[in-house]
Amino acid sequence: HVTSASLSDLVLEAITEVEAVLPELPVACQALATVFSGDEPGEGLAPLGDLLEIWEGLRETRERVVGALSLNFSTVAFEGRTVGEHEDSLESMIGRVHEAVEKQDFRAAADLIAYDLNTFAEQEPGLFQTLRKQCAGGASG
C-alpha cells in the first residue's frame, strides 16, 4: 500500500519551504537597486533575471497553494484587498521594471526595485501567512 500525506500537510510543507527564503527577497531587491544605481548598471541585468525567476516561482507556488485549497485569488483577503488584486499590482510593477530596463533607464529601474518592488518583497511573508491560515482553517471559496 502507498500512502501519502494529507493535502493540507503537503500545502503547509510547500508554504514552509517558501517562507524559509522570503527574508532574503528584500535584501536581493536592495542589492539589485544598488547595482542599477551604480557606475555599471548593466551588471544588474543577470541578477534581475534571477530575481524575476524567484518572483515567478513565488507566483507559481501561490497558484498551486490556492488551487490545492480550492480557493480563488479574488476571494482571499490580504491587506485590505484580495490576493488577486495584489497579484495584479505585482505583475504591473514587474512590467514597469522591465520597461525601465528596456529603455536603459537604470535609475528608474533602481527606484522601482528599491521602493515599489521591495514593498512587495516585504509583504510576501504576510501573504504566505494568509495562505497558511486558509489551509489551517480548511476554508474554501
C-alpha positions in Angstrom: 0.0 0.0 0.0 1.1 3.5 -0.8 0.1 6.3 1.5 0.6 10.0 1.1 0.4 12.9 3.4 -2.9 14.8 3.5 -3.3 17.6 1.0 -3.2 20.3 3.7 0.1 18.8 5.1 1.6 19.0 1.6 0.4 22.6 1.2 1.8 23.5 4.6 5.1 21.9 3.7 5.3 23.9 0.5 4.5 27.1 2.3 7.1 26.4 5.0 9.8 25.9 2.3 8.9 29.2 0.7 8.8 31.0 4.0 12.4 29.9 4.7 13.7 32.0 1.8 11.4 35.0 1.9 13.6 37.1 4.3 16.2 37.2 1.5 13.9 38.8 -1.0 14.0 42.4 0.3 17.8 42.0 0.6 18.0 40.9 -3.0 15.9 43.9 -4.1 18.1 46.4 -2.3 21.3 44.8 -3.6 20.0 44.9 -7.2 18.8 48.5 -6.8 22.3 49.4 -5.7 23.8 47.8 -8.8 21.4 49.6 -11.1 22.1 53.0 -9.5 25.9 52.4 -9.6 28.6 53.0 -12.1 28.0 49.8 -14.0 24.2 49.3 -14.1 24.4 46.8 -16.9 25.9 44.4 -14.4 22.4 44.2 -12.9 20.8 42.5 -15.9 21.7 38.9 -14.9 20.8 39.4 -11.3 17.5 41.0 -12.4 16.7 37.8 -14.4 17.5 35.7 -11.3 15.2 37.9 -9.2 12.4 37.8 -11.6 12.7 34.0 -11.7 12.3 34.0 -8.0 9.1 36.1 -8.2 7.8 33.8 -10.9 8.4 30.8 -8.6 6.6 32.5 -5.8 3.6 33.3 -8.0 3.5 29.7 -9.2 3.7 28.4 -5.6 0.8 30.8 -4.6 -1.2 29.5 -7.5 -0.6 25.8 -6.6 -1.5 26.5 -2.9 -4.7 28.4 -3.8 -5.6 25.6 -6.4 -4.9 22.8 -3.9 -7.1 24.5 -1.3 -9.9 25.2 -3.9 -9.7 28.9 -3.2 -9.9 31.8 -5.6 -7.4 34.7 -5.6 -10.4 37.1 -5.9 -12.0 35.8 -2.6 -8.9 35.7 -0.3 -8.4 39.0 1.6 -4.9 40.3 2.1 -4.0 43.8 3.5 -7.3 45.5 2.5 -7.6 43.9 -0.9 -7.7 40.5 -2.4 -4.8 38.3 -3.3 -5.8 38.7 -6.9 -5.6 42.4 -6.7 -2.2 42.1 -5.0 -1.0 39.7 -7.8 -2.2 42.2 -10.5 -0.3 45.0 -8.8 2.8 43.0 -8.5 2.6 41.9 -12.1 2.2 45.6 -13.1 5.2 46.6 -11.0 7.4 43.9 -12.6 6.2 45.2 -16.0 7.3 48.7 -15.1 10.7 47.4 -14.1 11.0 45.6 -17.4 10.1 48.8 -19.3 12.6 50.9 -17.5 15.4 48.3 -18.2 14.4 48.1 -21.8 14.7 51.9 -22.1 18.0 51.6 -20.3 16.6 53.9 -17.6 18.5 52.2 -14.9 18.0 54.9 -12.4 14.2 54.5 -12.7 14.6 50.7 -12.5 16.7 51.1 -9.3 14.0 53.3 -7.8 11.2 50.9 -8.7 13.1 48.0 -7.3 14.3 49.7 -4.2 10.9 51.1 -3.2 8.0 49.6 -5.0 9.2 46.0 -5.7 10.8 46.0 -2.3 7.4 46.7 -0.7 6.0 43.6 -2.4 9.0 41.7 -1.1 8.3 42.8 2.4 4.7 41.8 2.0 5.4 38.2 0.8 5.8 36.7 4.3 2.4 38.1 5.3 0.8 36.8 2.0 2.1 33.3 2.6 1.0 33.5 6.3 -2.5 34.4 5.0 -2.4 31.3 2.7 -1.2 29.2 5.7 -4.2 30.4 7.7 -6.5 29.5 4.9 -5.0 26.0 4.9 -5.2 25.6 8.6 -8.8 26.8 8.7 -9.8 24.5 5.9 -11.5 27.4 4.2 -12.8 27.0 0.7 -14.1 29.5 -1.7 
